[in-house]
Amino acid sequence: MPRPGEKAKSDYITGAARTYRVLGADEVPADHPVFLFQQIYKELAGPDGVIERSAFNPARHVRLLQWIQLFERSPEGRFKVRLMGTGVARLIKGDFTGWYLDDYVSGDLLEHRLTEFTAALKEREPQLSMSVIQPDQGPEWTVYRGAYPARKDGRDLVFVVIAPDSERLAPSLDAL
C-alpha cells in the first residue's frame, strides 16, 4: 500500500461509482449500522442539524465504531480522514487514517463522496446512498453509507458510516 502523500487510486473502490444511488432513510434496514447511526444523529444533532464532536461518546457505541469514518474539511475544502474504523478498513482494503480522500479515491466516486459531504454540511442533514462493489475475485455485494454533518471547535467534520448490506447490529442503541 502506498504511504500517505502517494496516490492510491483503486479500481476496486472507484468501480462502485457505476451503481451509486441516493437512498431515503426508509430504504436502509432497521438493524443496519447506517440506520442505527441515523438514530444517533437524531439524538445528538443540535437545532442547526449538526453533531458537536464532543456530544458523540464512542464508549457508548463500541460495536458501531468499526463502521465509522470521521473526516475533517480543510480550509482548502479537502477532506482528511481523522478516523477509519476497522470494518471500513477491511471493506476498502486499507486504513487511510491521516490521508485526504482524494489521495485514495478518484473519478466519479470521489465526486459522489464530495457531493455527499458538501451537501451534508450545507444542508445540515444526512446524505444516504448505496452502491454495489465487485471485487477482483468473488461475488459482488452492496454497501449502504451515510454522511452526517458534524463539527469540532468550529471546524467542519463529517461522520461517515459505511457497511455491507448484510451487516446487522442490535437495534438498541444501548447495546451498541
Secondary structure, DSSP 8 states (H G I E B T S, - for coil): ---TTS----HHHHGGGGG-EEE-GGGS-TTSHHHHHHHHHHHH--TTS-EEGGG--GGGGHHHHTTEEEEEE-TTS-EEEEEE-HHHHHHHTS--TTSBGGGT--HHHHHHHHHHHHHHHHHTS-EEEEEEE--SSS--EEEEEEEEEEEETTEEEEEEEEEETT----S-GGG-
